[in-house]
Amino acid sequence: MLITARAELYRSPSAFERERHGVFAKSWQFLGLERDLGEPGDYLADSIAGFPVVVVRGKDGALNGFHNVCRHRAGPLVGETAGKCEGEFVCRYHGWRYTLDGRLRSAVGFGAAEGFDPRNFPLFPIRVETWRGFVFVNLDADAAPLMDTLQPLETLWREREIEIPTATLRRSHSLGCNWKVYVENYLEGYHISAVHPTLAAEVDCGAYQVRMDGRIAVHEVPSAEGSTQEGLWAWVWPNLAVNVYRRGLMIEHMRPDGFGRTRLDYLYLHHADEPMDDTLAASDRLTAEDAWICEKVQQNLDAGVYEFGALSPRQENAVAWFQAQVAEAHARPHRRAEEPEPGFAEGGCLVAE
């Protein structure tokens, strides 16, 4: 019998702290669209489970990623989620200046200090890779390439000839539940008949299938003619989904907002000349239904009556896989990322102005 994870993992701040370092700091995380980084100095910034990050288009055209943290006293390099740096980062706290490839260019006003070598204070780097115009980051310098995770999705998209429309629309929703409660709800179709009556009428729930392909859960179900649903969803470890609609795609980022809340960031990609009213209405309805049940589950987990349950091998194989990955992350020794080795030994650095 497959046993569920213990309830404590869904209500413990210390459990979430282990997941910050063991899951989110070691996985590829969606950041945004590469087309928003068209020119040198263009940047995107966000927070990944509490880790502030920024990706910038360098002068050489490459994408460079860093923690959005100044090496002086942890001030932010940028304060907005998107913008443009005119040739350098300037810390919003004390004005330290960094090149777009992370070197400390000027410790503004710092003055002479024995033993201070600016070459030892570059920005903390992170990994950046792209797939089909989407930008991903990884805080783990030793992480496997992005395509090691996304290859099954790439294969699926090639087989289905899925195109990426160019028009975009964004929405966000806040849920009162631990991020894992929502992810596990997404990873099975077992609940559709009870929670999503309209969707249940549009798809063949008895034929609903979820299969794991590497670190990707592929959902497939026959859908009725006229439904907004294509009957194809894909989830990427640990918290990203690609939902295929008849009129486009929706990128769904399932983001922890502390240990007890989850934020859903939706990026709809659609054709500009096609109406989105039906798609948005269906999406809003499904989100409201999922939010209600996930928040009720969280309340019951917090009540302290339920400690563990059982998983169906037929219906909840992807949930079992997910819980095993989370358990593995909790079992690893908790270790913060080490400080980067001193770098940039050649020129371009000044102690003060």
N, C-alpha and C positions, 0 to 999 in steps of 0.2 A: 504494500500500500504506500502511495506517495503522501507524505506528510507535508503540510504547509510550513512556511517560516513562522517563527514565534511572533506573537503580537508585539513584543517589546521592540522589535526592529522597526515598527511603524509609529512608535510614540516616544522614542528616546532621542534627546538631543545628542547624546554621545554616539549613538548609532549613526545619526546623520553626519556627524563630524568624521567618522571613519569612512563613510561613503563619499564625502567630499574629496578625501585624499585617495581612497582606494578605488573609486568608480569614476568620478568626474574628472579628476586630475590625470587619469590614465586612459581616457577614451577620446575618440574624435567627436568634437562638438560643432554643430552647425552655427555659423556666425552670420552669414548674409549672402548677398549676391555680388559676384565678382564685378559685374558691370557698374556697381556703385564705387568701385575703386579704379576708375578709368585713367586718372592722371597722377603723376608723382605728387605726393603729399596728401592725397585722398585717404581717409581712414574710416574704419568701422570700429566701434568700441562696445563692449558689453561686459556682463558679469556672468561667469560660469560657476554656478553653485557657490557664489561668494568670492570667486577669484576674478578680479578685474583684469580684462585683457583688451588689447588694441592691435589691429592689423592695419598696416599702412603700405601704400604703393611707394616703393623706393625710387630714387632718381634713376636707377638702372632698369626700372620696370618690374623688378621682382617684388613679391609680397613679403613683407617682414612682420613678424608677430612678436609682441612683448607683453609682459605683465604691465598694466597701466599703473605703474608704481615707480616713483622717483627713488633713486638710490640714496638720496640725502636723508630725508625724514618721512618717506612714504607718501609724499604728495601725489596727486593725480597728474598725469601728463596731459590728458584731455578730459573735458567734462561733459561732452555731448556724445550721443551714440553714433553720430556720423558728422564728418566735417572735412576740413582741409588744413594741413600744416604747411606753412610757407617755408619749406626747406628744412625744417627742424622741429623737434618737440621742445616745448618750453613748459617746465613744471609750473602748475597753477599755484604752488605754495611759495617757493622762494626763487623761482625763475631759473633754476638750472636748465641748461640747454643740451640737447642730445641730437646727434645726426639721425637721419631716418633709417640707418642701419644699426643704431643702438649705441654708438660711442658717446661718451661724455665729451661734449665739445667745450663747455664752459661752466665751471662752478661759480656762477655769478656772485660777486661780492664776498666770496668765501675767505679770501686772504691767504697769506702764507701759513702753512701748517706742517710741522715736522712729520714726515712719514706718509703724508697724503700724496698718493699717486693716482691721478684721474683715470689712468689706464686700467686700474683695478675696480672701477665703478661703472661699467657699461650697464645698460638696461638688462633685466632678466628676460631671456629669450623664450619663446614658445614656438612650437611647430605650426606651420601653415601649409595646407595643400588644398587643391580645388578638384571638383568633379562636376562636369557639365554646367559650369558657370556658378556653382555653389561653393562658398568658402567655408572650410572647416579648420579648426584649431585643435591642438593637443598640447597639454602642459608637460607631457612626458617626453623628454628628449630621446628616450630609447624606444618609443612606441613604433610598432610595425607601420608600414605605409598605409595611407588611407584606403587604397584599393584592396588591401587584404581584407578589409571589412566590407567594402561596397561592391566587390566583384559580383556576388550573386544578384544584387540589384541592377547592376549594369547589364548583366546577361538577360535578366527579366525584361528590362526596358528595350533592349535590342530585339528580343523575340516578339514583344508586343508592339514594337514600333511606336513607342510613346514619345511624343514631342513635348517640348517645354514652351508654353505660350509666353508672350512677352509682357502683357499687361499685369499689374500687380495690385493687390488689395490686402491690407493687413488688419487683423483683429486680435485682441487679447482677452483672456478670461482668467479670473482668479478663483481657485477652489480651496475649500477648507479641509484639505486632506494631505497626508504624506505623499510624496511623488510616486512611491512604489504602489500605493493603492490605485492610483490612476493608471499607471503603466500596466499593472496586472489586469485591470478591467479591459484595457485596450487589447490585451494579448489573447483574448478568448471571445468566441461568439456564443458561448453558452448562455449568456444573459440576455441576448437580443429579444427573444420572445417575451420575456417578462418586463424588460426595461424600455425597449424601443418598438412599440406596437406598429408605428407607421413604417419603419424600416422592415420589420418582420413581414409586413404585407407586400413589400416590394422585392424581397429576396426569398430564396428557398432555404430556410434555416436548417432543414434536415440535411442539406448538401454542403453546409458551411464547413470549410476546411482551413486549418492553420498548420503550416509546416515550417520547421526550422531549416534554414539553408545557411550554414555558417552562423554568423551573428545577426541574421536577418530573419524575422518572422513574416512569412507571406500568407496573407488572408485571401481566399478566393471563394466566391459564392455566386451561383447564377442569379441574375437580377431581371426583374420584369421590364418589358418594353415600356418606355416612358419614365422610368425611374431616373432620378438625377445621379444615382450610384452606378458605377461601372462594375462593382463587385470585386474590386481589387484594392487591397491595402497592403503596405509593407512597413514594418517597424524595424528600425536599426538600433542595436544596442548602443547606449543604454536608454535613450530618451528622445528618439526622433521617429517620426512617421511620415510616410508619403501616401496621401489619400488620392486615389484617382477618381475623378468625376467625369461624367459624360462631356462636360464642357471645359475641362482643364484639370489642374492639380491643386492640392493644398499641402504645403509643408507644415507639419504640426510638431512644434518643439515643446516637449513636456518638461518644464523647468522647476526644480525645487526652489521655493521661496522660504528658506529656513526649513526646519524639520517638519512643520505642521501645515504648510501651505504649498500649493502648486500653482504655477502660472502657465497657461497654455498660450503660446504665441503662434498664431496662424498666418501663414503667407500663402494667399491664393494667387495662382498663376493662371491667367485666362486670356482668351482672345478679346481684344478691345471692342470688337463689333458684336460680341455675343452678350445677351443679358445674363446677369448673375443673380437675379432676385430669387429664383427657385433654388439654386445651389446654396446661397447664403441662408435662406430660410430653413432648408434641410439641415445644414451644418449647425445653425443655432439651436434647432430643436434637439439634435443628437447630443450636443454639448450640454444643454440644460438637463437632459435626462441622465447623462453620465455624471454630471456634477451632483445631482440629487442623490444618486445611489452611492457614489464614492464618499460623499460627506457623511451619509448615514453609516456606512461601513466604518469610517474613521471614528465616529462617535461611539460605535460599539466596541472598537478596538481599545479606545481610551477608557471605556467603562471598567475594564479589568475582569470581565466574566470570561470572554473567549481568550484562549491561549494558543491553540493550534487547531487545524482541521485536516481534511483529506482532499487530495486533488484527483480529478478524473484523468486517467491516461488518454482517453479518447477526446475529451473536451479541453483539457487544460495542460497539454504537453508543453506549450510555449511558456505558460506561467511557471511550470516546474523548471524549465531551462533557465528562465530569468532568475528565479529564486536561488538556483544553484550558483549562478554567476555572482549574485550579491553575497551569498554565503562565502564564496571563495575570496571575495574582496575583504570581507570582515575577518577571515582567517589569516590573511597576510599581515605581517608585522606592520604596525602603523609607523610610517616614516615620512617626514616632510621632505620636499625637494631640497637637495643640497644647493648651497650657494654656487653659482657658476664660477668656473676657474677664471682668473684674470685674463683679459684678452685685449685685442686691438693694440698691439705693441708698437704699431707704426703711426706716428704723427696724428694730427687733427685734434689734439686735446690740449686745453689750457687750464690752468688752475684757477684763475680769476680774471675778471675784467678790470 
